[in-house]
Amino acid sequence: MKRVSKKTKFSPQEAEMHYQSSSKNYKVDSGESHFAYYRDKHPAYYKVLLENV
């Protein structure tokens, strides 16, 4: 996973909206979940979501 700086520029609401919109780019062909895909492709947003769950 990529390193993500401690300070993020996204609010939890922005991260949630980004997560929801990223599902358009996600293909269900693999066994990988959308959340795992999101973690790998968008680590900064993922970190915000993880910290605010």
N, C-alpha and C positions, 0 to 999 in steps of 0.2 A: 504494500500500500504506500502511496505517496505521503511524504511528510506534509503536515498542515500546520501553519502557524497557530499559535495559541489564540490570537485575536482574530475573530471572524467579522466580516462586514455584513452578515446576513442576520435578519431576525428569524426567530423560529417560524413565524408565519411565512416569510419569504422562502425559507428552506422547504417547508411543507408544500407550498405552491409549486416550487421547482421539482420536488419529488413527484408530485402528481402529474405534472406536465411531461416529465421524463419518461413516463410509461408509454408514451407514443413512440419513442425510439427503441423500446425494449421488445425483443423478439422472444417468444416463449419456446422456441425450438430446443433450447438446451434445458438441462435440469436445474440450471442456476435460477435462483429467485430474483425478483426485481430488486429487492433490498440489497442482495449481494452484488448485483450489477451496479446499483447506485453507489454502493460503498467504494467500488473500484473505479468508477468513472467520474464521480463527483465527490471526492473526499472532504472538501471544505463544507459542502452542504450536509453531507452525511454526519460530520462531526457535530454540527449545530443540532441536527435532529436527535442524535444520540445523547447529547447533553441535556436535552429538554423533554425527554420522554418521561 
